[in-house]
Amino acid sequence: MQFNVFKDFFNPKFELFLRDLKINEDFLEMLIYTPLAGGKRLRPFIIFSIGKELGIEQEILERVGFAVEIFHSGSLIHDDLPSIDDDRLRRGKKTHHVKFGEDNAILTGDYSMLLPVKILNSLPVNSEISKKIVALWIDCSLNVVLGEYLDVKMNKVPNKELLKDIYILKTAALFKFCFAAPFILKDQKYDEPEKIGTDFGISFQLLDDIKDEISSSEVLGKTPGKDKKQNKLTILKFVSLNEAKKTAKEIYFNSLKRVSILGLKETSQELRSIFDLIEIS
Amino acid sequence: MQFNVFKDFFNPKFELFLRDLKINEDFLEMLIYTPLAGGKRLRPFIIFSIGKELGIEQEILERVGFAVEIFHSGSLIHDDLPSIDDDRLRRGKKTHHVKFGEDNAILTGDYSMLLPVKILNSLPVNSEISKKIVALWIDCSLNVVLGEYLDVKMNKVPNKELLKDIYILKTAALFKFCFAAPFILKDQKYDEPEKIGTDFGISFQLLDDIKDEISSSEVLGKTPGKDKKQNKLTILKFVSLNEAKKTAKEIYFNSLKRVSILGLKETSQELRSIFDLIEIS
């Protein structure tokens, strides 16, 4: 499946899954707000692309994708809070705390960050595989939180070395999971997929920084140039736009090559199509 | 072991465990602040008491106890935030956000609520048991968050029926886990322990409400009468102090009886000793 049609395939299933959760009705409305507010669904796309090529059952891949998207939304809800990034607009809509209040945003974020563990721990797979998936997941989700902490902290004292750690923890951790999870489900070794996922994630964050620098409001759905305005620490504080583009492309295409070497030719091509869509030059 | 000496046994081990976590040094300082700020250690005491009588290895019980205490601290850090309970004092010390700032309190809370999954998923037990422990754990931790949401919400519209739900979700969920976890570790049925834990938790919350109403500052380590001042919804909004005491005692002692019926005579006596220490009349 191509990236540009994946969203239309994924979103209806995701919405059904969310609306079917057995929790307090008012809370559910708050829980589904951010996951359903949009988003590229890049992370579940990666899981699907690799998982399909490995021959994993679609229903399992869906659930893993839901888990990642729910967590990602939860971490965005917290990042957007006034005491952290103070964002009022996300994916073209009001951020969670603007819509529901800070107290509710904190608790919805908590729930969204915990719920994926339940989803991943109850996949219809044997308990050995289940344990491995949860182990990798919880490490990645803890790293996302730690990365956000470093991000908040290092904005006060810019440091290029730390920036790489932030990229690895805050963004690349989830990609690492997405690349490795299908291999765990297939009961295969997953150290190389983890490494590829990390590199892919780093290049994705670089591309995101670059896009934020050059894009217009319509494309982003968030305040453009905001990172710069907030004096937010990105790679562009240390290198030129051209240099950043060059580095991002190199890492991105090197990841695709390694995906191909793992035998996933189709995935490699599908990931290539993403790059064309988020073209930055 | 008696409850009054358990803290001195548990705390040094807990501190060692926390300080040994392999994470960023500054973040670690924030992570250990609330767990080491005090607390009765009632939840790990229950796990120990039941687990020892069932013959579970001590090191495993310790880790389960650490997990519960870390999560409990994380949820307190979020509850204390200005947009939720706005507490500035907890266990006689500054609350987390007063000490480290709101941004750090949010992220430390996130980490503390996720970390227990890692601890419980890596216990040295077989993967079937591991999966069961994580499944019960994640349900209980999600319920704590949902209970806090209802608590925040229902303070605006008091409702006695909802109060019971709040007690069950916000407080009793963790007790349910503490009562059931040792039985899971022993690979035994755990539905009755879950029920006893829930009832025990409800009675504990009632006792806590009653204590808050009648205690002095030294005993509580938090602003006394604060619940009332904030117009916080507790059982005392609906029944008299005497009636609340009577109900709390009845549920508490009924739980102990059922613990005894399960064959845990020693545990039943140890839990009895807790009641004598938190005597409320």
Interface residues (C-beta under 8 A of the other chain):
Chain A: I23 N24 D26 F27 S75 H78 L81 S83 I84 G101 E102 D103 N104 I106 L107 G109 D110 Y111 M113 L114 L115 V117 K118 N121 S122 S127 E128 S130 K131 V134 A135 I138 D139 S141 L142 V145 L146 E148 Y149 L150 V152 K153
Chain B: I23 N24 D26 F27 S75 H78 L81 S83 I84 G101 E102 D103 N104 I106 L107 G109 D110 Y111 M113 L114 L115 V117 K118 N121 S122 S127 E128 S130 K131 V134 A135 I138 D139 S141 L142 V145 L146 E148 Y149 L150 V152 K153
